[in-house]
Amino acid sequence: MPECEYCGASHDSEEAHLKHLKAEHADELGPIDKRRVGDVDGDDGGLPTGPLALGVVMLLSIGIVGYVVFVAGGSGPDGIGQAGSAHYHGTMEMTVLGEEVDFSQEGYQVEDQRFHFEGGDGTQWHAHATGVTFEYGMEALGFEVDRSPTTLVYEGETYVDGEGYEVVFEINGEAVSDLEYTLQEGDSIRVVVREA
C-alpha cells in the first residue's frame, strides 16, 4: 500500500497514489515525482524525449551520409580519397607548340573537387584528396594522357610522341614513367608538346 510522503495518506494502488499526488500536491512535487505523475495520464506537459532524440539522430545520420555522397563525393576513382581527405599543392606549367596553357582561366579553376587550380592562380595546383595521381590530375583538367606511346589530347588535338611531335611529361625534372604516380606536396609538373 503506497503512502504519500507529503501528507501520509495511504492508497490501495500505485495508480491511485499517483493520482492523489497530482491532485493534492502538484505544486510540491520534485522532478522525479512530477515525471511519475505525468506518466499516469501520459501528459507531463513536455515532448517525449526518447522519440525526439531518435529523430534527431536519424536526421543527423541522413545529413552526414548525404554530405559524403553528394558534396564530398564519396571515395574517388581508382583508390583516390574523397574530396577533403587531404590538401596539398605543387606547381604546373604546360606548353603546347610554343603556347603556354593559362591555368588561371575559368575552365581550370575548381572544375573538379579533388584536383584543380583556384583563386585565379594558374601556377599552383591544389589536390584536395589522398592518392591523386598524375593521370587523374591531368584528366581532371580536361586532358587525356597515355604512356605507351606518350600521348596528350589537348583541345581536341591528339599529340603522340614520335609521330611528328615530342611529348614530355615530367615531375620534378624526371620523366613520368608511370601515369599512376601519386602526386606529393611540392611536386612540380611540366608538360611540353613540340614539333619533332
C-alpha positions in Angstrom: 0.0 0.0 0.0 1.7 3.2 -1.2 1.9 6.1 1.3 2.1 9.8 0.4 5.4 11.3 1.5 3.8 14.7 1.6 0.7 14.1 3.8 0.9 10.5 4.9 -2.3 9.3 3.2 -2.4 5.6 2.2 -3.7 4.3 -1.2 -4.8 0.9 -2.5 -2.7 1.0 -5.6 0.3 2.9 -7.2 -2.1 4.4 -9.7 -4.4 5.8 -7.0 -1.3 7.1 -5.2 0.0 8.9 -8.3 -3.5 10.4 -9.0 -3.5 11.7 -5.4 -0.1 13.3 -5.8 -1.2 15.0 -9.0 -4.5 16.3 -7.5 -3.3 17.3 -4.0 0.4 18.1 -4.2 1.1 19.2 -7.8 3.0 22.4 -6.6 5.1 20.5 -4.1 6.4 17.6 -6.3 10.1 17.2 -7.1 11.3 16.3 -10.6 11.0 12.5 -10.2 7.5 12.7 -8.7 6.5 15.1 -11.5 7.7 12.6 -14.1 5.9 9.8 -12.3 2.7 11.8 -12.1 2.9 12.8 -15.7 3.0 9.1 -16.6 -0.4 8.5 -15.1 -2.3 10.0 -17.9 0.5 10.3 -20.4 0.6 14.1 -20.4 3.5 15.6 -18.5 3.3 18.8 -20.5 6.5 18.2 -22.4 7.6 16.4 -25.5 8.6 12.7 -25.3 12.4 12.8 -25.2 13.1 9.2 -26.5 11.4 9.5 -29.9 12.6 13.1 -30.2 16.2 12.1 -29.6 15.9 9.2 -32.1 14.5 11.6 -34.7 17.4 14.0 -34.3 20.0 11.2 -34.5 18.3 9.9 -37.7 18.3 13.3 -39.3 21.9 13.9 -38.4 22.9 10.5 -39.9 21.0 11.2 -43.1 22.7 14.6 -43.3 26.1 13.2 -42.9 25.6 10.4 -45.5 24.1 13.0 -47.9 27.1 15.3 -47.4 29.6 12.5 -48.0 27.8 11.1 -51.1 26.7 14.3 -52.8 29.0 17.1 -51.6 32.3 15.4 -50.6 31.9 13.0 -53.5 32.4 9.7 -51.6 35.6 7.8 -52.5 37.0 8.6 -55.8 38.1 6.5 -58.8 41.0 4.1 -58.6 41.5 4.5 -54.9 41.6 8.3 -54.8 40.3 9.5 -51.5 37.1 11.6 -51.1 37.3 15.3 -51.6 38.5 17.0 -48.5 40.6 14.0 -47.3 43.8 16.0 -47.8 45.1 19.3 -49.1 48.5 19.8 -50.7 49.9 21.9 -53.6 52.5 22.0 -56.3 53.3 23.9 -59.5 52.5 23.2 -63.1 53.5 24.5 -66.4 52.3 23.3 -69.8 53.4 24.4 -73.2 51.8 23.1 -76.4 53.5 24.0 -79.7 55.1 27.1 -78.1 52.0 28.3 -76.4 51.8 28.3 -72.6 48.5 26.9 -71.3 46.9 29.5 -69.0 45.6 27.6 -66.0 44.2 30.9 -64.5 41.3 30.6 -67.0 37.9 29.6 -65.5 37.9 26.2 -67.1 40.7 25.0 -64.9 39.5 26.8 -61.7 37.8 24.4 -59.3 36.2 22.3 -62.0 37.0 19.1 -60.1 36.7 18.8 -56.3 39.9 16.7 -56.0 42.4 18.4 -58.3 42.3 21.9 -59.7 43.6 25.4 -59.7 41.8 28.0 -57.6 41.6 31.7 -56.8 42.5 32.8 -60.3 46.1 31.5 -59.8 47.3 29.5 -62.7 50.7 28.3 -61.4 49.8 26.4 -58.2 47.7 23.2 -58.4 45.6 22.1 -55.4 44.9 18.5 -54.5 42.1 18.0 -52.0 42.1 14.2 -51.8 44.6 11.5 -50.9 46.0 9.4 -53.7 45.6 11.9 -56.5 47.7 10.6 -59.4 49.3 12.4 -62.3 46.8 10.8 -64.7 43.8 11.8 -62.6 45.1 15.4 -62.3 45.5 15.7 -66.0 42.1 14.3 -66.7 40.5 16.5 -64.0 41.9 19.4 -66.0 40.3 18.1 -69.2 43.3 16.4 -70.8 43.7 12.8 -71.9 47.1 11.2 -71.4 48.7 7.9 -72.3 52.1 6.5 -71.7 52.7 3.9 -74.4 53.4 5.8 -76.5 53.4 9.1 -74.6 50.2 10.9 -75.8 48.4 14.1 -74.9 44.9 15.1 -76.1 44.6 18.8 -75.8 41.7 20.9 -77.2 40.6 18.1 -79.4 44.0 17.5 -80.9 46.0 14.3 -80.3 49.8 14.6 -79.9 51.7 11.4 -80.0 55.4 11.3 -79.1 57.4 10.1 -82.1 54.7 10.8 -84.7 55.9 14.3 -85.6 55.9 15.5 -82.0 57.9 15.3 -78.9 55.6 14.9 -75.9 57.2 15.3 -72.5 55.6 14.6 -69.1 57.9 15.5 -66.1 57.6 15.7 -62.4 60.4 17.4 -60.5 62.5 17.3 -63.7 62.2 13.5 -64.1 60.3 11.8 -66.9 56.9 10.4 -65.7 57.3 6.6 -66.3 54.0 5.8 -64.6 50.8 7.8 -65.1 49.7 6.4 -61.7 52.4 8.3 -59.9 50.8 9.7 -56.7 51.3 13.4 -56.5 53.1 14.8 -53.4 53.3 18.2 -51.7 55.5 20.4 -53.7 55.7 18.3 -56.9 56.4 20.4 -60.0 54.6 19.2 -63.1 55.9 20.1 -66.6 54.1 19.1 -69.8 55.6 20.0 -73.2 54.5 19.3 -76.7 56.7 20.4 -79.5 57.3 19.5 -83.2 59.9 16.9 -83.6 
